[in-house]
Amino acid sequence: MFRLVEVGKLAAPLAMAQFAQSIMVFSDTVILGLIGIDALAGGSLGALIYQFFLLIFSGIFFAAANETAVLHGKRNFPAITRLLKAGSVLCIGFTVLVWLLIEFIPMLLPHIGQTENNITTASEYLDAANWISLPAFAFMLLRCIASGLGITQPIMKIMLVCALMNVPISYVLGCGLYGFEGYGISGVAWATALMTYTMLFWLGFELLQHPTTRSILANWKRSHSTRQDYAIFWSLGVPIALAIIMEMGLFTSASLLAGTLGTLALAANQICLNIATVSFNIYIGIAQATAIKVGFNYGLSQSPEQGDPKAIESARRYGRAGLKLGLITASVSATLMFFFPELWVKLFTLNSTESRLDELMVLAASLLGVAALFQLADCSQVIAMHALRAFKLGTSPTLISIFGYWVIGFPAAWLLKDEFGLIGIWSGMGAGLLFTAITLTLLLERTATQKARSIMECTT
């Protein structure tokens, strides 16, 4: 029970930070719609493309949180400083790489059926969005270092405040106010860049107030990274980024399949996907907290001279506690989705006067009932995957997820689509998530047992 509470205390601010991030994306989409239909279509397309690249490269930085937790357990703070230095170099390199990729994207859009108008408006967003990359990567790196050290309260505070600030600033820069005409699509992107810089400098200031991180940041200039300091980004970060691509691809493909069933099916799919994403953000927070606790105790157990070999058992129990907390949370989410689906669907159709609204409500509500059934699987697979990464396993969890998503999930969704429609698509995805959850949970238990046996043998 103690470990369950500990994971919960750490997970709450991380989950709120994830939620705040989704608010920023949602509010920008709303403001693009206020500018006009063309801005909503093309600007949202540009934002989606940019966020895709940003998320992929940010996934590589996620490895820093796991590595920091392990090094924290070892009390190896100089290594954390070198990790920060290595990550800083990657921030600059990835910023240049994203800029080059963005330059070529408009040339590719005509080949995937985009209209000239969509290409023009998407390019307008992408040109302005290049200002976001460097502060976004740097903030993600600092956020991962802070999370790995268990410093999560400042992250929650910063992201919640900036998410709220983003709404009026994005509106003014995009739509204008009191005679100021605004900059349209570019203004929305510049507002996001401004908020990202604010989050970066604010988090840096907060970390300078904390004794542990103050010493890490103070030694940043004098530290010299080695090839080993970069290794974790490739051995663990790249598999994390690949797993993100595979999961994003699964749900994007499901949306494309839904689109083949008609406008109502696609609308119902997007409603349920947005509702499921909210609960998934909570699971991500629990998963990150679990990984931090597991990683810290794993690191503590690795050094017989300074650490505690028995801490590996705590690492195992924190993994189980994270899964228990996740299942409790997922059960609540599933109950709310299954028994009150109309309540959630109405949030997306409050002002609608469409003649097909009743039909949409029935379809979306029935789909949400199916989505409720695999909340436990979705929650378990993301928590188990993060806990495995805390044990420095990157490749095997990613391969399992790819198999579950694309060898089981997508083919099942494709086969069930013709007979069961939208419900068949989500049932197929659920089958893939269920396989992934069961396999990763078994792998986590096996890995924890093997690590415990190995460390105990080395100390006897």
Buried (B, 14 or more C-beta within 10 A) or exposed (E): EEBBEBBBEBBBBBBBBBBBBBBBBBBBBEBBBEBBEBBBBBBBBBBBBBBBBBBBBBBBBBBBBBBBBBBBBBEBBEBBBBBBBBBBEBBEEBBEBBEEBBEEBBEEBEEEEBEEEBBBBBBBBBBBBBBBBBBBBBBBBBBBBBBBBBBBBBBBBBBBBBBEBBBEBBBBBBBBEEEEEBBBBBBBBBBBBBBBBBBBBBBBEBBEEBEBBEBBBEBEEEBEBEEEBBBBBEBBBBBBBBBBBBBBBBBEBBBEBBBEBEEBBBBBBBBBBBBBBBBBBBBBBBBBBBBBBBBBBBBBBBBEEEBBBBBBBBBBBBBBBBBBBBBEBBBEBBEBBBEEBEEBBBEBBEEEEEEEEEEBBBBBBBBBBBBBBBBBBBBBBBBBBBBBBBBBBBEBBBEBBBBBBBEBBBEBBBEBBEEBBBBBBBBBBBBBBBBBBBBBBEBBBEBBEEBBEEBBEEEE
